[in-house]
Structure formats: structure tokens, C-alpha cells
Amino acid sequence: MEKNFEIKIEPTSNASIIKFEANYFLTEHTSYEFENIDQAKNSPLAQQLFYLPFVKRVFIAQNFIAIDKFDIVEWADVQEEVAQQIKEYLNSGQTVINTSETSKKVPITIYAESTPNPAVLKFVANKKLVITGHEFKNIDDTKEAPLAEKLFHFPFVKEVYIDENYISINKYDMADWNDVTLEIREFLREYLEQGKEVLSANATSTKGEAGKQADVDFEKLDEVSKDIVNIIDEYIKPAVASDGGNIMFDSYDPESKVVKVILQGACSGCPSSTFTLKNGIENMLKEMLKDKVASVEAVNG
């Protein structure tokens, strides 16, 4: 499938640095940092960017390019031009990184976080793993997901959810997290440091197409459903993501005023999910949409 790259400009907490996010992965889950054009000999794209007189440093990660600039210009004056240059380069099919060359790689770190679901642990990486969330209920779902497939080789792994920079693993009761956490952490660190795929290129493309379809479907929704989706995306998803889970809108019945959602990751099967639905999500939707919502139900919880 031919990739049509789009670039989104994202400011950072450092006014000198801007991120140019792509809708597809640029590298095979390895990050590279270049401080000058000589260091960038294995990256034709980074070398091209260094010809811009204000470029001080270039950082290429899985799905974005971050540029640190000198103070001779303001980003507001040049960022659109840089974004267009990156977009044209990527869509020309030229190489981003020559992997046969050596470069300064960013080491991988993995740490584990507990979640409200005692059966689920969240393993957080210091880099982006995927662009959007992917859920795997069993090994049959992992055809385009090599990392998830390997995780299911651990006999205690029940389900896997991968999103942004973390992996939520749901285990069977046969194992205690105290006994297996270190093993999983080391496996993930080694896997990612070797530059192996989290998802295949085909899975990334398919997910991108699914995202476009979701945008189309959103336009077909009624106004209340659109409001519910926006509230979930803005207020609820960030909160559940911090707990290693995800929530997706399923449907809204204007007659019964019932909202149905899909729970993923740590949220799926969590003992506290009912409390979260009723006292968190349901109350928020009732408050923000007044008499348009009567209750919230989980399709799979």
C-alpha cells in the first residue's frame, strides 16, 4: 500500500524545539539524534534539514522529527515551510535512515506501573511504540503484530493492549506479577533495542485507513453522539490511558438515552470498571449533556 504522508506541527515545552509528526512510522522503532551535518551522514533527510541555516539539532523518532533551532528565526515564521519540505521528502520515497550505517541511538528504558485492574500491568517505554491503540485478545489476533505475538508465548499472558508508549498486559491467575514483571521488562527492553517491529508496515497502513474511516463515520453521527465522542476523546481517554486502558464510543440510543462504550486494555474486565462507568463517565456525560444521557453501559464489561 502506497503511503501518503501528512505532517502535523506540534509545539513542545521548549520554545526552540518543534515536533513534526507523521501519520506513519519513519524508523523501525529506533530513535536517532544528530548535532551537525557530519553526524547525519546516515540520514539524507537530516542532512537536507541541516542545510537550513537555523537548524541546530535534528532528532528522528518513530513517527516524528524534532528540530532544535538557533535564535536567528522564530518558528512561527518558518514552521509551515519546514513541514512542507519534510512532507515532500517523505512522499518522494527517499530514505529517512540508512540502517547499515551506525549512529547515536537512544537507549530503551521500560518501567512497570500498576493499574486499577490487579490482573493488568502497564509497561511504559521511553519512546513511542504505535500511533494508535491496538488490542489483542489472543495470539490469532497478532498476525500483523510481531511483538504481541511474542508476548503470547509467555504462558501467563491472557490479553495485550498496545497504545502510544505503553503495553498493557492482562495475565492469567496462574502467575503473580511479583514473579514475572522483571522477565517481561527485560524481554521488552531487549526486543525494542534490537529494532524489531512492534507492528508490521501493513498493520500501520491498515490502522491509518481505519482512522480515515472513523473520521468518515463520525460525520454520519447525530449531534448528541458527536458530542459524546468529543467528550470521551477530550476528557475521558487521557484519564483511562494513564491507567493503561482505553475507551471507545459504540452507540447512542436517543430513545432510551443509553450510551454504549467499548473498554480496552486495563479497563476491560477491571473490577472497578463499573464504578468508573457509573461514577465517572456516566456522571460526566449527564453533567455536560444534561437530560440527553440516562446511563452508560459497557458492551464488553
N, C-alpha and C positions, 0 to 999 in steps of 0.2 A: 504494500500500500504506500503510495507516494505521500510524503509528509508535507503539509502546508504550514510552515512555521508562522506563528504570531508572537509578538513581543509585547509584554506589559511592563511599564515602568513602575518600579516600587521604591519609594524613599526608604532610607534606613535611619537609625538613631544618630548616625554620624553624617553631618551635612555634606561632607566631602565625598561620601560614597553613595552611589545609586546602584540598585539591582535591576537588571533587565531579564525578566522571567520569560521563559519559553514554554510553549504548550506541549513540548516533547522533551525527552531526555537528550542532553548534549554529550554526556560522557557515560561510561559504564560504571556508574556509582563510585567514581573516584573524583576527588577534587584537586585542583591544581592552582598554584599561586605563582605569579610572575612579577618580579620587581623591575624588570627592564626588558628591552627587546632582545638582548642576548640570551637571557634565561628562557625566552619564549620561542626558542628555535624549533621546538616540537609542536608548536601550536600556530599554524598560519593565521588563524583568526586573531589570537592575542597579538601577534606581530603586526597585523594590519591596524589594530586598535592603538598600538604604541606610536604609529605614525601621526596620530592626533596629538598636537603639542601639549595639550592639557592633561593627558593620561599619565598618571603617576604609577599605578599598580593595577594589575588585572587578576581577578580571581574567577576561575571557571569551575562551577559545580555541576551537579547532575542536571538541573533544569534552569540554571540562571547564570548570568555573567555579572559580576560585581566589579565596578570600576571606581578606583580612588583617584581623585583629580588634584591637580595643583590649583592654587587660588587665582590663577590668571583669568578664569571664567566662572560664571555661575551655571549650575546645572539647568536652571530654567531656560537659559539661552541656547543650550546645545543638546539637551537630552533627547528631544524628538529626532534630531538628525542622527545621533548615535544609535537610537533604537532602530531607525530605518536602515542604517548601514549594517547592523547585526542581522536584521531580518533578511535583507537581500543576500548577505553572505550565506546564511543558513539555507535559504531556499535555492541557492545556486548548487547545492550538493557538495560543496568543498569540505575538506577535512577540518574538524574542530581540534582534535588532538591526534598526533601521530603516536600511537601507543607503543611503537617499537623503540621510541626514544625514552630516556629517563627524565624525570622532573621532580620537583618538590611536591610530594604527596602529603595530604593532611591525614594524620593518624586517626584511626577509628576508635571511638570510645562508646561503650554500651553500659547503661546503668538500668537497674530494675526498680520499678515503682509499684507499690501495692495499689489495688483498685477497690471500690466498694464491693465487688464480687470476689469472694475468697477463692474461687476456682480460677480466677484470671489474674495474670501478672502482666504488667506493661513494660516492655523492654525498649528504652529510648536511645536513639543513636544521635551522634553529634552532626549528622548530615541528613539531607532529605533522601528518603527511600523511594517514595512514589509521589505522583502528582495528585491523585485522588484515592479514596479508600477502596480496598478490595477485601471481600470476606470469603473465607474458605471453610466450608462445613466438613469436608472430608478430603482425602487425597485425590478423589476423582475430579475435584474442582480445580486442581493445580496444574492442569496441562500447560498453561502459559505462565506459570509461576514457579520457577525452579527453587527459590528459597523456601516457599511454603511447602513444596513437595518434600524437601529435605527435612523440614521440621516434623512432618507427619511420620518420619521414620523413627522418631522418638516414641516409644510405646504409650507414653502417658499424655501425648498431645491429642486433644479432642477437636479443637477448632482453632483457626488462625485468622486474625484480622490485621491487615497492614494499612497504615494511613500516615501520610506526611513523613514524620521522622520516627515513628514508633511501630512496634509489633505487639499486639495483644494476643496472648496465648491462653486458651482455655484448656485446663487439664482434667484428666480423669482422677477420681479419688484415690487410685492406687498409689499415687506419688504425693510426697509432701514438698512444698516449694522450697523449704529449707535444704532439702536433699538434692534438688535438681537445678536451682537457679544459677549457680556458678557454671554448671555444664552448658546451659543454654546461652548464657552471656558469652562464654568463650567461643562457642560454636558460631554465634552471630558475628562476633568481632573478627574471627579468622575468615569467615565466609566473605564478609564485606571488604576486608583488607586485601583479599585476593582478587578483588574487582569482579566477582561473579555477579550474574544477573539476579535482580530481585524479581523482575517481571521480564518476559520476553518482549522484543520490539513489537510483535504482533499484538500482545496484550495491551501495551501502552497505546497503540493506534486504535485498537478496538474501544478502549476506555474513552479516548478522545472523541470518537464518533458517538459513543453513548452520551457523553456530555453535551454534544451538539443536539442530540435527540431530546435530552432532558430540557434544554432551553426551548425547543420547539413545543414540547408537551406543556411546559409552563405557560406558554401563551394561550393554550387551549383551556386552561383552568378558569373557573369562575373567580370573581374578585375576592370572595372570602378565602377560597383555597390559596390564592396568590398571597394574601396577607398572612395566612398560616405558614406557608413555605418561607416567606421572608422573615417572620418572627423566629422560626426554628433555626434558619441559617444564621441570623444575626445574634440571637440571644441564647439559644439552647445548645447548638452544636459545639461552640467553643467550650462550654462547661462540661459536656459529656466527653469531649475529646481529651480533656485534662484527666479524665478518669479511665482513659483507654477504650472509649466506646464511640458509637455513632448513632444518630437517629435520623430517619428519613421519612418524609411525608408519604403516606399511602393513598388516603382518600378522605373526603369530607362529604357527609350526607346533610344537605340543607334542611331536610325534613326532621330528622332525629337530632341534628346538630352534633353528631358524633364524629370526632376526628380519629382516624386510624393511622398509626405510625409503625415503622419497622425498626426494631432495635438490633444493633450490631455490636460486635466486639464484646467488651466487658459488660455492656448493658444487657446483652442477650442472656436470659436465664439468671440474671442477678437477683438475689433475694430482696434487694432494696429497690428493684425496678418499679414495682407497683407504687411504692411511696413516692419515687421520683416522678412517675407519671401523674399521680393524683395531686401531690402537694407541690410539685414543681411545674411541670409542663402544663397540666390542666389549669391550675390556678393562674398561670401567666397568660394563657390564651383567653381565659374568661375575663381577666382584668383588662387585657388590651383590646379584646374584640367584643366586650360586653355580653349582650344576650345572643350572640351568634354561635357560641360554643357551649354545649351542655356537658360533654365528657370527652376524655381521651382514652383510647384503647390501643394496646399493642397487638399487632397481628400475630407476632411470634413470641409473645412474652406472657 
